[in-house]
């Protein structure tokens, strides 16, 4: 056996590589050197030839023999059966199909097995994920090929014959995986179309002012209920979780005029509130004054009635006395009447029989002091004059 002198003997060596002696396992600076000399890359022809020799040892009759065909067929069947394993994630459910027909119920999360294609097939659906469909969005119209122009999707007619620009979102999820997978095709587009139809019906029964203010919550609830009924009639197996109104505005072409109308309505409400405040201030005061006047009138009424009743009773008593003694009563009434009439009149008493030298013919009563007793009349004063003085 000839040795390669350049490699330094059978154990390798310095040679001309400049790496020095490498020992019995090779060395030096050449990385391709092996324990018995330089390493060589594997030859693919040799690898294929060795593989064929091993198969011939396993199949003495060759690939064309019956035993070889059976082994190949069994290996293919095993590989085919292994492909039937599938995994269902926690947010998913699966449907197993055999020759296109489902069998069993919905498959829960975990590792499962079904006959692979073309005999079996597995449909996996995300049932717990909440899907969101936006209708009337201006930003998504250019990116969604299936979305229609916003002029036909988001413009709706209200009950008071106004046009409103609406954008709303529908949150939904799957409640029946079998119906969702096999009852309809392209479920998201059906949800979109049904949601638009339901919203148009509800908006068509509402006024624009109501839809923009206190009616938003009611419109969302009514649309959700109507949309759920529509999808249940279609048998889609879809549950509507929520309907959210994102934008309820007039069209862009009339937004400035609409804002003017809104400002006028705000001024109207302000004036009404101020008028109500003034009414609440004036009305109680007027009611109090009216009640005071009524009470005073009631008091005056009671006073007049009581006085009238007293006068009536007094007249009745006087009449009773008049019936018993007419002359005395008549004289008494005459004297009392004259006293009442002459109470504030300047009075002068004249005695025609007292005329004579040294006798004062009249009595100046107004010149007398209130506390000074009156001068007694002469003894010859007539009775008629005495009655007049009283």
PLY file of the C-alpha trace (Angstrom):
ply
format ascii 1.0
element vertex 390
property float x
property float y
property float z
element edge 389
property int vertex1
property int vertex2
end_header
0.00 0.00 0.00
1.46 3.30 -1.02
1.42 6.14 1.49
0.91 9.71 0.70
4.17 11.31 1.64
2.70 14.75 1.55
0.40 13.95 4.43
3.16 12.80 6.78
2.53 9.06 6.96
-0.56 7.02 7.81
-1.35 9.10 10.90
-1.23 12.40 9.20
1.56 14.86 9.67
2.93 18.17 8.81
3.36 17.83 5.05
3.31 20.98 3.06
0.19 22.41 4.70
2.23 24.17 7.32
0.06 22.87 10.15
2.61 20.63 11.93
2.08 17.09 13.12
-1.54 16.26 13.73
-1.38 12.96 15.65
-3.22 9.76 14.87
-6.65 11.47 14.35
-5.52 13.99 11.86
-4.60 17.54 12.48
-2.96 20.37 10.80
-4.68 23.34 9.35
-6.78 21.51 6.73
-10.38 21.05 8.01
-11.11 18.38 5.38
-8.55 16.00 6.88
-10.02 12.97 8.62
-8.55 10.33 10.88
-7.02 8.46 7.92
-6.53 11.30 5.50
-8.36 14.22 4.00
-12.23 14.20 4.18
-14.27 13.95 0.99
-17.87 15.15 0.38
-20.48 12.33 0.22
-21.24 10.97 -3.21
-25.00 11.02 -3.97
-24.70 8.12 -6.34
-23.18 6.03 -3.57
-25.95 7.03 -1.16
-28.67 6.08 -3.68
-26.93 2.82 -4.50
-26.64 1.89 -0.81
-30.34 2.71 -0.28
-31.36 0.49 -3.16
-29.23 -2.33 -1.80
-30.95 -2.06 1.58
-34.40 -2.15 -0.08
-33.34 -5.23 -2.05
-32.33 -6.87 1.19
-35.80 -6.05 2.62
-37.55 -7.07 -0.63
-35.66 -9.97 -2.07
-38.09 -10.10 -4.99
-37.70 -6.40 -5.84
-40.32 -3.65 -6.14
-42.25 -5.57 -8.69
-42.99 -8.45 -6.40
-46.29 -8.90 -4.59
-44.71 -8.47 -1.21
-43.15 -5.19 -2.24
-46.37 -3.82 -3.59
-48.22 -4.79 -0.44
-45.64 -3.09 1.76
-45.77 0.08 -0.33
-49.56 0.06 -0.24
-49.60 -0.47 3.52
-47.15 2.36 4.02
-49.26 4.69 1.88
-52.40 3.70 3.81
-50.69 4.38 7.12
-49.53 7.80 5.97
-53.03 8.57 4.65
-54.66 7.53 7.93
-52.25 9.65 9.94
-53.40 12.77 8.08
-56.84 12.34 9.65
-55.81 13.83 12.98
-56.94 17.44 13.56
-56.92 19.90 16.42
-59.80 22.20 17.50
-58.83 25.41 19.32
-60.66 26.61 22.49
-62.63 29.24 20.54
-63.62 26.82 17.78
-66.02 24.00 17.00
-65.68 21.42 14.25
-68.06 19.40 12.08
-67.04 15.96 10.86
-68.16 14.94 7.37
-68.16 11.47 5.80
-68.82 11.53 2.07
-70.09 15.09 2.49
-72.67 14.20 5.14
-72.17 15.37 8.75
-72.32 12.82 11.51
-72.28 13.27 15.25
-72.55 16.57 17.02
-70.27 19.56 17.13
-66.71 18.62 18.06
-65.37 20.35 21.17
-61.85 21.75 21.48
-59.03 19.26 21.60
-57.27 16.65 19.44
-59.65 14.50 17.36
-59.60 12.11 14.45
-61.67 11.84 11.30
-61.18 9.88 8.12
-59.05 11.98 5.80
-59.99 13.18 2.34
-61.52 12.20 0.02
-63.69 10.08 2.33
-63.89 12.49 5.23
-63.69 16.21 5.70
-63.59 18.55 8.71
-65.13 22.02 8.87
-63.72 24.20 11.68
-65.55 27.40 12.64
-64.66 30.12 15.17
-67.82 30.20 17.28
-66.69 32.25 20.28
-65.10 35.12 18.37
-67.37 38.16 18.16
-67.60 39.51 14.64
-68.15 43.19 13.85
-69.85 44.42 10.69
-69.97 48.17 10.01
-72.67 49.54 7.71
-72.45 53.03 6.23
-68.78 53.65 6.93
-67.15 56.19 4.61
-63.61 54.99 5.41
-64.25 51.34 4.57
-66.05 51.95 1.29
-62.83 52.31 -0.68
-61.15 49.22 0.82
-64.04 46.77 0.87
-64.81 45.46 -2.56
-68.17 44.11 -1.50
-69.25 47.39 0.12
-71.64 49.51 -1.87
-71.33 53.24 -2.37
-72.08 55.21 0.74
-74.73 57.21 -1.11
-76.97 54.13 -1.19
-75.91 52.40 2.02
-75.76 55.10 4.66
-78.46 57.53 3.46
-81.88 56.65 4.87
-85.30 58.30 4.93
-86.84 59.14 8.32
-90.48 59.15 9.31
-90.71 62.95 8.95
-89.36 62.73 5.36
-85.82 63.84 6.18
-82.65 62.20 4.85
-80.20 61.07 7.49
-76.61 59.87 7.15
-76.24 56.80 9.38
-73.28 54.65 10.31
-73.79 51.74 12.68
-72.03 48.54 13.73
-73.46 45.07 14.31
-71.73 42.75 16.79
-72.63 39.11 16.19
-71.41 35.59 16.80
-72.32 32.02 15.87
-74.82 30.13 18.02
-75.42 27.10 15.75
-72.34 25.92 13.89
-74.28 23.49 11.64
-76.71 26.13 10.34
-73.96 28.70 9.91
-71.82 26.27 7.92
-74.47 24.71 5.67
-77.67 26.83 5.67
-76.35 29.92 3.87
-73.44 31.04 1.76
-71.42 34.17 2.55
-73.00 34.79 5.94
-71.29 38.14 6.53
-72.86 39.71 3.45
-76.26 38.38 4.50
-75.82 39.91 7.96
-74.86 43.22 6.34
-77.86 43.26 4.00
-80.30 42.21 6.74
-78.90 44.82 9.15
-79.31 47.57 6.57
-82.90 46.51 5.85
-83.76 46.38 9.57
-82.24 49.81 10.22
-84.10 51.34 7.28
-87.40 50.02 8.62
-86.80 51.36 12.13
-85.51 54.73 10.92
-88.51 55.01 8.59
-90.75 55.00 11.66
-88.73 57.60 13.60
-88.24 61.34 13.33
-84.82 62.85 12.70
-84.78 64.77 15.98
-85.79 61.66 17.90
-83.08 59.57 16.22
-80.40 62.11 17.12
-81.33 62.63 20.77
-83.30 60.49 23.16
-84.29 57.81 20.63
-80.82 56.37 19.92
-81.02 53.63 22.55
-84.54 52.64 21.53
-83.59 52.51 17.85
-80.60 50.29 18.61
-82.75 47.87 20.62
-85.55 47.73 18.04
-83.07 47.17 15.22
-81.37 44.36 17.14
-84.67 42.57 17.76
-85.83 42.96 14.16
-82.48 41.82 12.75
-82.48 38.75 14.99
-85.95 37.78 13.75
-84.87 38.16 10.12
-81.76 36.01 10.58
-83.74 33.38 12.48
-86.16 33.18 9.54
-83.16 32.62 7.26
-81.94 29.85 9.59
-78.40 31.23 9.77
-77.58 30.18 13.32
-76.30 33.67 14.17
-76.78 35.55 17.45
-76.88 39.38 17.35
-75.08 40.65 20.44
-75.44 44.41 19.95
-76.27 47.17 17.47
-74.36 50.44 17.92
-75.26 53.74 16.26
-71.97 55.41 15.40
-73.20 58.42 13.39
-76.64 59.97 12.92
-76.21 63.19 10.94
-77.91 64.97 8.07
-76.22 64.70 4.66
-73.07 66.73 4.10
-74.78 68.90 1.50
-77.28 70.31 4.03
-75.26 70.09 7.24
-74.87 73.89 7.54
-78.58 74.54 7.09
-79.37 71.78 9.53
-77.09 73.33 12.13
-78.94 76.62 11.70
-82.20 74.80 12.33
-80.71 73.15 15.40
-79.53 76.54 16.69
-83.03 77.97 16.15
-84.54 75.06 18.02
-82.08 75.60 20.85
-83.09 79.28 21.01
-86.72 78.22 21.01
-86.15 75.87 23.91
-84.24 78.60 25.74
-87.07 81.12 25.30
-89.61 78.55 26.40
-87.59 77.80 29.52
-87.26 81.49 30.33
-91.00 81.98 29.84
-91.72 79.02 32.10
-89.40 80.47 34.72
-91.19 83.85 34.58
-94.55 82.07 34.75
-93.45 80.12 37.78
-92.48 83.38 39.46
-95.57 85.44 38.55
-98.27 82.80 38.78
-97.81 81.95 42.47
-97.72 85.65 43.36
-100.92 86.28 41.38
-102.58 83.29 43.02
-101.60 84.61 46.44
-102.99 88.05 45.69
-106.19 86.54 44.31
-106.57 84.40 47.42
-106.03 87.50 49.60
-108.70 89.44 47.69
-111.11 86.55 47.96
-110.50 86.28 51.69
-111.07 90.02 52.14
-114.27 89.79 50.11
-115.41 86.86 52.20
-114.71 88.86 55.38
-116.60 91.91 54.04
-119.46 89.66 53.03
-119.63 88.14 56.48
-119.48 91.60 58.03
-122.29 93.00 55.86
-124.46 89.97 56.34
-123.95 90.09 60.11
-124.77 93.81 60.20
-127.85 93.27 58.06
-128.99 90.46 60.33
-128.39 92.69 63.35
-130.37 95.55 61.81
-133.15 93.15 60.97
-133.29 91.83 64.50
-133.20 95.38 65.89
-136.01 96.45 63.54
-138.00 93.43 64.57
-137.54 94.27 68.23
-138.52 97.91 67.64
-141.54 96.83 65.67
-142.62 94.55 68.46
-142.39 97.46 70.92
-144.22 99.73 68.45
-147.07 97.29 68.27
-147.30 97.24 72.05
-147.12 101.10 72.54
-147.44 103.05 69.33
-147.40 106.62 70.75
-144.43 106.14 73.01
-142.51 104.26 70.40
-143.23 106.86 67.71
-142.06 109.66 69.96
-138.95 107.73 70.84
-138.18 107.07 67.20
-138.69 110.73 66.42
-136.34 111.84 69.15
-133.64 109.34 68.19
-133.92 110.35 64.58
-133.61 114.03 65.35
-130.66 113.28 67.60
-128.94 111.44 64.80
-129.68 114.18 62.26
-128.75 117.17 64.44
-125.65 115.61 66.01
-123.12 117.43 63.79
-125.15 120.56 62.99
-124.64 124.03 64.56
-127.65 124.50 66.79
-129.18 127.68 68.27
-132.10 127.47 70.69
-134.55 130.40 70.51
-137.41 130.95 72.93
-139.97 133.29 71.56
-141.72 133.58 74.93
-138.52 134.76 76.63
-138.47 138.09 74.77
-138.29 141.01 77.18
-135.86 143.48 78.71
-132.66 141.87 80.01
-133.43 138.40 78.66
-131.27 136.70 76.01
-133.71 135.40 73.35
-131.38 132.48 72.13
-128.79 130.07 73.44
-125.50 129.88 71.37
-124.72 126.20 71.89
-121.65 125.92 69.47
-119.81 128.59 71.49
-120.05 126.57 74.63
-117.06 124.48 75.55
-117.48 120.73 75.39
-116.74 120.29 79.11
-118.72 123.39 80.23
-122.23 122.59 81.27
-124.94 124.22 79.27
-126.79 127.28 80.71
-130.22 126.27 81.96
-133.12 127.61 80.00
-135.52 130.15 81.42
-138.52 128.65 83.13
-140.82 129.79 80.33
-139.26 127.65 77.56
-141.96 125.81 75.60
-142.04 121.97 75.36
-141.48 122.06 71.64
-138.20 123.89 72.10
-137.12 121.36 74.67
-137.73 118.50 72.22
-135.70 120.25 69.56
-132.74 120.70 71.91
-132.61 117.00 72.46
0 1
1 2
2 3
3 4
4 5
5 6
6 7
7 8
8 9
9 10
10 11
11 12
12 13
13 14
14 15
15 16
16 17
17 18
18 19
19 20
20 21
21 22
22 23
23 24
24 25
25 26
26 27
27 28
28 29
29 30
30 31
31 32
32 33
33 34
34 35
35 36
36 37
37 38
38 39
39 40
40 41
41 42
42 43
43 44
44 45
45 46
46 47
47 48
48 49
49 50
50 51
51 52
52 53
53 54
54 55
55 56
56 57
57 58
58 59
59 60
60 61
61 62
62 63
63 64
64 65
65 66
66 67
67 68
68 69
69 70
70 71
71 72
72 73
73 74
74 75
75 76
76 77
77 78
78 79
79 80
80 81
81 82
82 83
83 84
84 85
85 86
86 87
87 88
88 89
89 90
90 91
91 92
92 93
93 94
94 95
95 96
96 97
97 98
98 99
99 100
100 101
101 102
102 103
103 104
104 105
105 106
106 107
107 108
108 109
109 110
110 111
111 112
112 113
113 114
114 115
115 116
116 117
117 118
118 119
119 120
120 121
121 122
122 123
123 124
124 125
125 126
126 127
127 128
128 129
129 130
130 131
131 132
132 133
133 134
134 135
135 136
136 137
137 138
138 139
139 140
140 141
141 142
142 143
143 144
144 145
145 146
146 147
147 148
148 149
149 150
150 151
151 152
152 153
153 154
154 155
155 156
156 157
157 158
158 159
159 160
160 161
161 162
162 163
163 164
164 165
165 166
166 167
167 168
168 169
169 170
170 171
171 172
172 173
173 174
174 175
175 176
176 177
177 178
178 179
179 180
180 181
181 182
182 183
183 184
184 185
185 186
186 187
187 188
188 189
189 190
190 191
191 192
192 193
193 194
194 195
195 196
196 197
197 198
198 199
199 200
200 201
201 202
202 203
203 204
204 205
205 206
206 207
207 208
208 209
209 210
210 211
211 212
212 213
213 214
214 215
215 216
216 217
217 218
218 219
219 220
220 221
221 222
222 223
223 224
224 225
225 226
226 227
227 228
228 229
229 230
230 231
231 232
232 233
233 234
234 235
235 236
236 237
237 238
238 239
239 240
240 241
241 242
242 243
243 244
244 245
245 246
246 247
247 248
248 249
249 250
250 251
251 252
252 253
253 254
254 255
255 256
256 257
257 258
258 259
259 260
260 261
261 262
262 263
263 264
264 265
265 266
266 267
267 268
268 269
269 270
270 271
271 272
272 273
273 274
274 275
275 276
276 277
277 278
278 279
279 280
280 281
281 282
282 283
283 284
284 285
285 286
286 287
287 288
288 289
289 290
290 291
291 292
292 293
293 294
294 295
295 296
296 297
297 298
298 299
299 300
300 301
301 302
302 303
303 304
304 305
305 306
306 307
307 308
308 309
309 310
310 311
311 312
312 313
313 314
314 315
315 316
316 317
317 318
318 319
319 320
320 321
321 322
322 323
323 324
324 325
325 326
326 327
327 328
328 329
329 330
330 331
331 332
332 333
333 334
334 335
335 336
336 337
337 338
338 339
339 340
340 341
341 342
342 343
343 344
344 345
345 346
346 347
347 348
348 349
349 350
350 351
351 352
352 353
353 354
354 355
355 356
356 357
357 358
358 359
359 360
360 361
361 362
362 363
363 364
364 365
365 366
366 367
367 368
368 369
369 370
370 371
371 372
372 373
373 374
374 375
375 376
376 377
377 378
378 379
379 380
380 381
381 382
382 383
383 384
384 385
385 386
386 387
387 388
388 389
